[in-house]
Amino acid sequence: MNSGSYDVIVVGAGPAGLTAGIYLARAKMRTLILNEGTVGGQTVLTHEIANYPGIESISGYQLATAMKNQAKKFGCTIRSNINVTGLDLDGEIKSVEVNGKEGFTAPAVILATGGRSRTLGVPGEEKFKGKGISYCATCDGDFFQDKEIIVVGGGNSALEEAVSLTKYARSVTVVHQFDHFQAFAHAIEEAKRNRKISFVMESTIAEFDGSDALEMVKIKNLVTGDISERKIDGVFVFIGYVPNTERLHGILDLNKAGEIVVSPLMETSLPGVYAAGDSVAKRYRQITTAVADGTVAALAAMEYLRRNVLPQPTGELVETES
Ligand SMILES: Cc1cc2nc3c(=O)[nH]c(=O)nc-3n(C[C@H](O)[C@H](O)[C@H](O)COP(=O)(O)OP(=O)(O)OC[C@H]3O[C@@H](n4cnc5c(N)ncnc54)[C@H](O)[C@@H]3O)c2cc1C
């Protein structure tokens, strides 16, 4: 059932999708944003954002609300807490099915479904996310000035971020499940040379504990099974990143990590389908980079519509009597 036709459908209402919505709706494009979770995406997990230019400090929820209101003010329709159950992105008119019953169509689609950090999945992790547990050193490192922290992981990001966190923290303990690291030699050497960093190998976090905020972790030795308790101010988890692209497998080009492959104009492998934000293949994932991607995707989608879909001026001269 076709519940509505639009110029552009944006899938995902994080910073990338909302920015695309602002640009599109302001240019009078009939724009629908469909979002599975809470509007704002990962930003609503952040209690303080201190690196968005022009705003010294704002909560993720406030920033997301401001972006949402701005998009709506320009006429963007936003549907959140829905379930995208089908995507047909081939052909000139694309369709998106919602909740298994409603269908929306548009000649252009922007995919801005973001991603999520891989989690440990142990007791207490959900409770203390953003209250001592972080998945982003660039975002939260500054909140741990002179504190004792743990970094979980043994790949390049874990070791590089452990080094960068020593700018703030008094001590950084890297907890890693194996007896060796899966990182480049230079990253391992740099971490080992840093006197603030120590290592607990063949171990993992078994539980997080505290009252309002994180206060303590249980560390499990994976060889002996022994569990030790440790007081801690913060834990940074860097055990991988998962793009929200599960539904796109077999539909358009993804890389081995499941990230959407895009051109510099945020074009995907399908004509009229663009992608933006954390779900695309790129190195740095921040609100500013998501916002930039959303801008480019919206402008490129509008150009696509102008060239391929919207009524073209005929170019015929109309003679008028003088
Ligand atoms: C704890 C934490 C703290 C952070 N702090 C900062 C910070 O201080 N500064 C900073 O710059 N960055 C920070 N980041 C990173 C920043 O939040 C992300 O880079 C940014 O939110 C990415 O925006 P996005 O729009 O690409 O995706 P997301 O924010 O992930 O939004 C994607 C949206 O798409 C929805 N969605 C997913 N799949 C579907 C689907 N199939 N159909 C419909 N909707 C779907 C999701 O529900 C979500 O609402 C932080 C990240 C985390 C996790």
The ligand as an SDF file (V2000), in Angstrom:
LIG
                    3D

 53 58  0  0  0  0  0  0  0  0999 V2000
   28.6050    7.2030   23.5360 C   0  0  0  0  0  0  0  0  0  0  0  0
   28.9380    8.0280   22.3190 C   0  0  0  0  0  0  0  0  0  0  0  0
   29.3870    9.3040   22.4950 C   0  0  0  0  0  0  0  0  0  0  0  0
   29.6910   10.0930   21.3850 C   0  0  0  0  0  0  0  0  0  0  0  0
   30.1080   11.3830   21.5920 N   0  0  0  0  0  0  0  0  0  0  0  0
   30.4000   12.1730   20.5350 C   0  0  0  0  0  0  0  0  0  0  0  0
   30.8400   13.5100   20.7330 C   0  0  0  0  0  0  0  0  0  0  0  0
   30.9770   13.9990   21.8600 O   0  0  0  0  0  0  0  0  0  0  0  0
   31.1260   14.2360   19.6170 N   0  0  0  0  0  0  0  0  0  0  0  0
   31.0170   13.7280   18.3520 C   0  0  0  0  0  0  0  0  0  0  0  0
   31.2560   14.4600   17.3780 O   0  0  0  0  0  0  0  0  0  0  0  0
   30.6030   12.4570   18.1520 N   0  0  0  0  0  0  0  0  0  0  0  0
   30.3010   11.6550   19.2060 C   0  0  0  0  0  0  0  0  0  0  0  0
   29.9120   10.3740   18.9950 N   0  0  0  0  0  0  0  0  0  0  0  0
   29.8040    9.8810   17.6080 C   0  0  0  0  0  0  0  0  0  0  0  0
   28.5040   10.4160   16.9610 C   0  0  0  0  0  0  0  0  0  0  0  0
   27.4210   10.2320   17.8490 O   0  0  0  0  0  0  0  0  0  0  0  0
   28.2420    9.6900   15.6510 C   0  0  0  0  0  0  0  0  0  0  0  0
   29.3740    9.8340   14.8200 O   0  0  0  0  0  0  0  0  0  0  0  0
   27.0180   10.2800   14.9380 C   0  0  0  0  0  0  0  0  0  0  0  0
   25.8730   10.1970   15.7540 O   0  0  0  0  0  0  0  0  0  0  0  0
   26.7600    9.5510   13.6330 C   0  0  0  0  0  0  0  0  0  0  0  0
   25.6150   10.0710   13.0560 O   0  0  0  0  0  0  0  0  0  0  0  0
   24.7440    9.2480   11.9920 P   0  0  0  0  0  0  0  0  0  0  0  0
   23.5970   10.1120   11.6590 O   0  0  0  0  0  0  0  0  0  0  0  0
   25.6160    8.7680   10.9160 O   0  0  0  0  0  0  0  0  0  0  0  0
   24.2680    7.9310   12.7370 O   0  0  0  0  0  0  0  0  0  0  0  0
   23.5140    7.6370   14.1110 P   0  0  0  0  0  0  0  0  0  0  0  0
   23.7140    8.7340   15.0860 O   0  0  0  0  0  0  0  0  0  0  0  0
   23.9360    6.2870   14.4590 O   0  0  0  0  0  0  0  0  0  0  0  0
   21.9760    7.6380   13.6940 O   0  0  0  0  0  0  0  0  0  0  0  0
   21.4510    6.6620   12.8450 C   0  0  0  0  0  0  0  0  0  0  0  0
   19.9460    6.5720   13.0390 C   0  0  0  0  0  0  0  0  0  0  0  0
   19.4250    5.6390   12.0850 O   0  0  0  0  0  0  0  0  0  0  0  0
   18.4690    4.7890   12.7200 C   0  0  0  0  0  0  0  0  0  0  0  0
   18.4220    3.5350   11.9920 N   0  0  0  0  0  0  0  0  0  0  0  0
   19.3200    2.5080   11.9840 C   0  0  0  0  0  0  0  0  0  0  0  0
   18.9150    1.5220   11.1500 N   0  0  0  0  0  0  0  0  0  0  0  0
   17.7440    1.9470   10.6050 C   0  0  0  0  0  0  0  0  0  0  0  0
   16.8340    1.4040    9.6660 C   0  0  0  0  0  0  0  0  0  0  0  0
   17.0350    0.2350    9.0790 N   0  0  0  0  0  0  0  0  0  0  0  0
   15.7390    2.1150    9.3730 N   0  0  0  0  0  0  0  0  0  0  0  0
   15.4930    3.3160    9.9260 C   0  0  0  0  0  0  0  0  0  0  0  0
   16.3130    3.8910   10.8240 N   0  0  0  0  0  0  0  0  0  0  0  0
   17.4280    3.2160   11.1520 C   0  0  0  0  0  0  0  0  0  0  0  0
   18.9960    4.6340   14.1310 C   0  0  0  0  0  0  0  0  0  0  0  0
   17.9430    4.2780   15.0140 O   0  0  0  0  0  0  0  0  0  0  0  0
   19.5210    6.0440   14.4070 C   0  0  0  0  0  0  0  0  0  0  0  0
   18.5030    6.8650   14.9230 O   0  0  0  0  0  0  0  0  0  0  0  0
   29.5780    9.5690   20.0760 C   0  0  0  0  0  0  0  0  0  0  0  0
   29.1270    8.2620   19.8880 C   0  0  0  0  0  0  0  0  0  0  0  0
   28.8060    7.4970   21.0040 C   0  0  0  0  0  0  0  0  0  0  0  0
   28.3020    6.0940   20.8100 C   0  0  0  0  0  0  0  0  0  0  0  0
  1  2  1  0
  2  3  1  0
  2 52  2  0
  3  4  2  0
  4  5  1  0
  4 50  1  0
  5  6  2  0
  6  7  1  0
  6 13  1  0
  7  8  2  0
  7  9  1  0
  9 10  1  0
 10 11  2  0
 10 12  1  0
 12 13  2  0
 13 14  1  0
 14 15  1  0
 14 50  1  0
 15 16  1  0
 16 17  1  0
 16 18  1  0
 18 19  1  0
 18 20  1  0
 20 21  1  0
 20 22  1  0
 22 23  1  0
 23 24  1  0
 24 25  2  0
 24 26  1  0
 24 27  1  0
 27 28  1  0
 28 29  2  0
 28 30  1  0
 28 31  1  0
 31 32  1  0
 32 33  1  0
 33 34  1  0
 33 48  1  0
 34 35  1  0
 35 36  1  0
 35 46  1  0
 36 37  1  0
 36 45  1  0
 37 38  2  0
 38 39  1  0
 39 40  1  0
 39 45  2  0
 40 41  1  0
 40 42  2  0
 42 43  1  0
 43 44  2  0
 44 45  1  0
 46 47  1  0
 46 48  1  0
 48 49  1  0
 50 51  2  0
 51 52  1  0
 52 53  1  0
M  END
$$$$
